[in-house]
Amino acid sequence: MAIRLNLLAETQAAEELRRKDPVKRVGWIGALLIAIMLVWSSSLQLKAKLVNSQVAHKDRADERDLQ
């Protein structure tokens, strides 16, 4: 019966740990959440600007009607 030795076992284990690094995953998840929040915040800002321009347009129309 032959004994099998895996001389690369230590290197393979280190590579596996590096691939499954929880800190790296948390970093990617955090970056993704920040990107999503920036997109959401930008959409809210755009909606606010659109509503403000509509209100300003109606105010100008009302002022013209009163004169």
N, C-alpha and C positions, 0 to 999 in steps of 0.2 A: 504494500500500500504506500503510495507516494504522498509526500506532504507537499501541498501547493503553497507557495509563498507569493504574495502580491507585493512586489517591491515598490509599487507606486501607490499603495493604499493610503499612506500619509498625505501624499500630494493630492490624491483624489478627494480625500476627506476635507482638506483645506479648501479646495476649489468648490466643493459642495457647500461648505459654510459661507464662502464668499458670495455664492449665488443666492443663498437663502438669508442673507444678512437682513435682520429686521430693521435696523437703523436705515438702511438704504431704501427699504420699502416704505417706511414712514416718511422719508424725505420725498419720495416720488408722490405719495398720496397727498402730502402737505402741499407740494407744488401744484398738483392737479386741483386741489380744493381752492387754492389761492387764485388760480387761473379762472375757475368757474365763478368765483366771487367777483372777480374783475369784470367778467363778461356780464354778469347779472347787474352789477353796479352801473356799468356803462349803459345797459338797456334802460335802467331806471332814470338815469340822467337824460337820455334821449327822449324818453316819454315826458319828463318834466319840461324839457325845452319845447317840445311840440305843444303841450297844453298851454304853456305860457304864451307862445306865439299866437295860439288860437284865441286866448283871452284878450291879448293885446289887440288883435285884429277886430274882435267884437267891440271892444271899448272904443276904438277909433271909429267904427261904423256907428255906434250909439252917439258919439259926440257930433258926428256929421248930421245925424238925424235931428238932434236937438237944436242945431243952429239954423 
